[in-house]
């Protein structure tokens, strides 16, 4: 049986950089990985383009919804001889936002989740303000004049925009949608990939601890819905670090695949296929 793993995440969550690093690692063979390539569905020229930018420590160009690049990587897990498909339905992430706002999804997106397989959910560690709650702001508001309400603005109204909704709330909504029609309801394996892990300053902090502290709504949702999701959390630095100034030169001095870091489930190394291998194992 072929397993079908879908990759989802909002804009700027690290999906394209992950794909660029993954494609390089599959082709270059610089480090041992859990699976080998069978064939590709999609634009190989685009994959080569983003992989070249990634190798040269240049910004990896993200796609827009108007020029979506739908990529499917067909691979085989060496240890279990298990065939898997990695489906990147929207690298821009904008169609996920559209799903949240308009409650619409393409038919091929729905079909992808009707097949056996898991989910790679991307969220970036490089969003320090997304986790702010009223509890965080409370002390500041108490110290502010008039309880934090500016003079002359008590009656002012602001038009709601979806950008005002914290990303963790949007991600919880996307996961809840997967458990209702027209999607096929079942327990799914979910690998949460925290991208840009190199910006996390606490070296002793584990990815699951980071998610619990910084994205508590998402972590609580997954923890308290074990019948819907079997999840693990990985910290991933697909680029390896800051690609500006002198730091870029340090990265360029390394073998490209060795810049990668993937931490989680008691494993630390350069193999980006480890979370995919976990998704492919029997629960």
Protein Blocks (a to p, Z undefined) as FASTA:
>chain_A
ZZdddddddehiommmmmmmmmmmmmnomaccfbdcfbdcdjfklmmmmmmmmmnopacd
dddfklcccdddddddfklopacddddfblnommmmmmmmnopacfklmmmmmpgcdddd
dddfklmklmpcfklmmmmmmmpghhhpaghilmpccdddfklpcfklmmmmmmmmmmpc
fbdcdddddddddehklmpmblmbcfklmmmmmmmmlmmmmmmmmmlpccddddddfkop
acehjllmmmmmpcfklmpcceeehiacjbfklmmmmmmpcZZ
